[in-house]
């Protein structure tokens, strides 16, 4: 059902019933059925061409943040790292107790926040770089010393777990301010 939307200056009275009717129409109409809808503003009605943006704004206002495609890919990448690290750890028949004991060990980098937020962010970020455990794996494969492989895989699993749930590298301003929150 297409609604007849009054144009500005046509003399349609600005009554509460008409405004409520148009607002109900704009909420009940899905974006693929109706590209234009009217909303009341300063006593007259105008066309709003961005229904999708309005719906995203309403969802954001209700507490649901829209997720961007790059952010989704970063979460999937973190989940992939977690699955690969746990899979290799299981393949090596390494100790499950060691895995459970050390899985949250990189979060001890948060203790740097006791000094101040700048030092805390640097220490936390060093503990959550994927480069260090990957270098440990590379060195262990080259040297033939297999003793550090389980530790590197636990470290990678922790980093992948953090990225999968949305925790990223920290900015010095706030602890909650991460690189994933800006994507």
N, C-alpha and C positions, 0 to 999 in steps of 0.2 A: 504494500500500500504506500503510495507516494503521498507525501504531505505537501500541501500548498503553504509555502513559507512566504509571509508578507515581506516585501522589500521596504527598505527605509524610505520614509516620506510618502507612503501610500495612505496614510490616515487611519491605520488600524489602531484602535485604542490600546493603551498599555494597561491592560487589566491583569489582575493576579491569576485569574483562571486561564487565560491564554498563555501567559508566561509558564505556568505549571504544566500545561498541556504540551508546550514545545520542549520544555526540559525533559518531560517523560518520554517524548518522542526521541530526543537525542540520546537518552540513556538506553532505551529499549532497541534502537536500531543498530544492527551490527555494521561494521565498517565496510563490508563488501556489498551490502544492500544499498547503502545510502552514503554517497561521498560527501554530501553537504548536509549540514544541519544548522538550525538556528539556535542561538543562545541570547538571552536577554543581557543587554549592557547599556547602562545609563538611559533607560527608558525607551530604547528602540532595539530592533533585532538586526543582526548582521550574519553574514555567511561565515562559517568557520571551515576552512578548507583542510585543516589538519586534524581529522578525527582520530587518527592513530596516535598522534602526539598527545592529544587530550586524554585518551584512554591510558597511555603510559603514565601521564602525570597523575591521573586518578589512582592508578595502581600504586605509584610511588608514594602518594599521600596516604594510602591505606597500609603502608609498610612493606609492600612488595616491590623490591628494586628490579627493574628490567636488567637482564644480563646481556652483555654484548657478545658478539661472536668471538672476537679475540680472547676475551676473558674466559669464555666457555672452552676454547681450545687450550688455554693455559691450565684450566682445571683438569681437562682430559689428559693433557701431557703429564701432569703430576700423578694422576691415577695410573698412567702407564708406567711411570718410573717406579711407583710403589709395587705394582704387580710384578714387574720384571725383577726388582730387587728381592722381593719375597720368594718368587719362583726360583731364582738362582740360589738363594739361601737354603731353600728346601732341597733343591737338587744336590747341593753339597753335603746334605745330611748334617748340618751344623746344629749346635745346641739350641733348642727352643727356649730354654730358660735364659740363656745369654741374650737372645733376641728380645724377649719380654723385658729383661732387666735394663738393657741399653737403648731400647727404642726411643725413650724420651730424653736420653742423655744430652743431645744437642740443645735442648731447651734450657740447659744450665747457663747458656749464654745470656739469658735474661737477667742473670745476677748483675751484669754490667750496668743495668738500669739503676742499681742502688747508688752508683757514683753520680751519674747524670744521664740524660737522655741521649746525648751525642755519643758518649763512650758506650752506652748500652746498645745503641743501634749498630755501631761498628762491630762490637763483639758478637752480637746476635747474628749479624749478616755474615760474618766470617764463618760462624758455626753452621750457617744455612746455605752456603754456596755449594752447588753441585760439583764444582771443579775439584775441590780438595779430595772427596772420596773417589772421584773418577781417576785422579792422579795416583791415589793409593792403589787402586785396582791395577792401573797400568804398570806401576812400579813392581807390584807383587807378581804380575804375569811375566815381566822381563827378568826379574831376579830369581823367580822360582820359589819365593818365600810365600807360601800359601796361608801363613798365620794371620795376615792382616785382611784377607779377603772377607771373612765374616763381618769384621768390624766396619769395613767400607760399605758392605751391602746393608748393614743395619742403618748406617748413616744415610745412605741413599734412600732407604725405605722411609726414614723419618722425613727427609726433605720432600719426597713424593707425597707422603701423607699430608704434610702441611700445605703443599700447593693444591692438592686435590680438594681440601676443605676450605681453601681461600686465604690461608696465611702466607704471606710473602715476605720479601725483604723489607726491612723497616726504614722509614725516614726518621731523621732525628727529631722532628717536631713532636710527634705523639707515638705511643706504642701501637695504637690501632691504625696508624697511617702506613699502609703497605703499598708495594708496587702493584699489587693486584687490585687495589681499590681505585687506582687511577686509570685502569684499562677500560 
